């Protein structure tokens, strides 16, 4: 009985200090344009890192103040992030959602709100934002895939 209680406590304590990350990736054509709804409540560096990654992936984007029909955006993205103080300032939560024709198509969530004593919660935000976007956006590039298949076939 004592071993069961100890095992339960270990499992409970290890999950109580957990950091969660979930990615539901999207497939986007490399000719698509993504409208990103600016979130003034999030630190400026978050959007800047999003822009850097999208430029590197050669995905065209526009920053818009609000999402509406006049923007004429097939692909839209929203984001939010929060920082907290615990010995140091760190990003405790980040969420990026991508919509296609107004319907949720994919999302990336980083959640360290239950990080507790887990020291891996003290991350540099920019690499985490990059990781989330790179895993979220999978590009369709038929010409590159075709050329790879041709090389393999020869």
C-alpha positions as CSV (number, residue, x, y, z in Angstrom):
1,X,0.0,0.0,0.0
2,X,2.8,2.4,0.8
3,X,4.4,1.8,-2.6
4,X,1.1,2.7,-4.3
5,X,0.9,5.9,-2.3
6,X,4.5,6.8,-3.2
7,X,3.9,6.0,-6.8
8,X,0.7,8.1,-6.9
9,X,2.5,11.1,-5.3
10,X,5.4,10.9,-7.8
11,X,2.9,10.8,-10.7
12,X,0.8,13.6,-9.2
13,X,3.8,15.8,-8.5
14,X,5.4,15.3,-11.9
15,X,2.2,16.2,-13.7
16,X,1.5,19.2,-11.4
17,X,4.7,20.8,-12.6
18,X,4.2,20.1,-16.3
19,X,4.7,22.2,-19.3
20,X,2.4,21.4,-22.2
21,X,2.8,22.0,-25.9
22,X,0.3,21.0,-28.6
23,X,0.5,21.6,-32.3
24,X,-2.2,21.0,-34.8
25,X,-0.4,21.7,-38.1
26,X,-1.8,23.3,-41.2
27,X,-1.0,22.7,-44.9
28,X,-0.6,26.0,-46.7
29,X,0.2,26.7,-50.3
30,X,3.4,28.7,-50.8
31,X,1.5,31.2,-52.8
32,X,-1.0,32.0,-50.0
33,X,-1.1,35.3,-48.2
34,X,-1.8,35.3,-44.4
35,X,-3.5,38.2,-42.7
36,X,-2.2,38.4,-39.1
37,X,-4.5,40.2,-36.7
38,X,-2.2,42.4,-34.6
39,X,-2.7,41.9,-30.8
40,X,-1.6,45.1,-29.0
41,X,-1.9,43.3,-25.6
42,X,1.1,41.0,-26.5
43,X,4.7,42.1,-26.3
44,X,6.0,43.5,-29.6
45,X,8.7,40.9,-30.0
46,X,6.2,38.1,-30.5
47,X,4.8,39.6,-33.7
48,X,8.3,40.5,-34.9
49,X,9.5,36.9,-34.5
50,X,6.4,35.7,-36.3
51,X,7.3,38.0,-39.2
52,X,10.9,36.8,-39.3
53,X,9.8,33.2,-39.5
54,X,7.2,33.8,-42.2
55,X,9.7,35.8,-44.3
56,X,12.2,32.9,-43.9
57,X,9.5,30.4,-45.0
58,X,8.7,32.8,-47.9
59,X,5.1,33.1,-46.9
60,X,3.5,36.5,-47.8
61,X,1.6,38.1,-44.9
62,X,-0.2,41.3,-44.0
63,X,-0.7,42.8,-40.5
64,X,-4.2,44.0,-40.0
65,X,-5.8,45.7,-37.0
66,X,-9.0,43.6,-37.1
67,X,-10.2,40.7,-39.2
68,X,-13.2,41.5,-41.4
69,X,-14.5,40.8,-44.9
70,X,-12.9,43.9,-46.3
71,X,-9.4,42.4,-45.7
72,X,-10.2,39.7,-48.3
73,X,-8.0,37.2,-46.6
74,X,-8.3,33.5,-47.3
75,X,-5.8,32.7,-44.5
76,X,-5.9,34.5,-41.2
77,X,-3.9,34.2,-38.0
78,X,-4.4,35.3,-34.4
79,X,-2.1,35.1,-31.5
80,X,-1.9,35.7,-27.8
81,X,0.9,35.3,-25.2
82,X,1.4,36.0,-21.6
83,X,4.5,36.5,-19.5
84,X,4.8,35.9,-15.7
85,X,7.3,36.7,-13.0
86,X,8.9,33.9,-11.0
87,X,12.5,34.7,-10.2
88,X,12.6,36.1,-13.8
89,X,10.2,37.2,-16.5
90,X,9.3,34.3,-18.8
91,X,6.7,33.5,-21.4
92,X,4.1,31.4,-19.6
93,X,1.5,31.0,-22.4
94,X,1.4,31.3,-26.2
95,X,-1.3,30.5,-28.7
96,X,-1.3,30.9,-32.4
97,X,-4.5,30.0,-34.4
98,X,-4.7,29.9,-38.2
99,X,-8.0,30.0,-40.0
100,X,-8.8,29.1,-43.6
101,X,-11.9,30.8,-45.0
102,X,-12.9,31.7,-41.5
103,X,-12.7,28.2,-40.1
104,X,-10.1,27.1,-37.6
105,X,-7.5,25.0,-39.6
106,X,-4.7,24.6,-37.0
107,X,-3.2,25.9,-33.8
108,X,-0.1,25.9,-31.7
109,X,-0.3,26.2,-27.9
110,X,2.6,26.4,-25.4
111,X,1.4,26.3,-21.8
112,X,3.7,26.6,-18.8
113,X,1.0,28.0,-16.4
114,X,1.3,24.8,-14.4
115,X,5.1,24.8,-14.6
116,X,5.5,25.3,-10.9
117,X,9.0,24.3,-9.8
118,X,9.9,23.0,-13.3
119,X,12.9,25.1,-14.2
120,X,12.5,24.5,-18.0
121,X,9.8,27.1,-18.0
122,X,12.5,29.8,-18.1
123,X,12.9,29.8,-21.9
124,X,13.9,32.4,-24.4
125,X,10.6,33.4,-26.0
126,X,11.9,34.0,-29.6
127,X,13.1,30.4,-30.2
128,X,9.9,29.0,-28.8
129,X,7.8,31.2,-31.0
130,X,9.9,30.1,-34.0
131,X,9.5,26.4,-33.0
132,X,5.7,26.8,-32.7
133,X,5.3,28.5,-36.1
134,X,7.7,26.1,-37.9
135,X,5.8,23.1,-36.5
136,X,2.4,24.8,-37.2
137,X,2.9,25.7,-40.8
138,X,3.7,22.9,-43.2
139,X,4.0,24.2,-46.8
140,X,2.7,22.5,-49.9
141,X,5.4,22.8,-52.5
142,X,4.5,20.4,-55.2
143,X,7.3,21.5,-57.6
144,X,10.0,20.8,-54.9
145,X,8.4,17.4,-54.0
146,X,8.2,16.5,-57.7
147,X,11.8,17.4,-58.3
148,X,12.9,15.3,-55.3
149,X,10.9,12.3,-56.6
150,X,12.5,12.7,-60.0
151,X,16.0,12.6,-58.5
152,X,15.2,9.5,-56.6
153,X,13.8,7.7,-59.6
154,X,16.9,8.3,-61.7
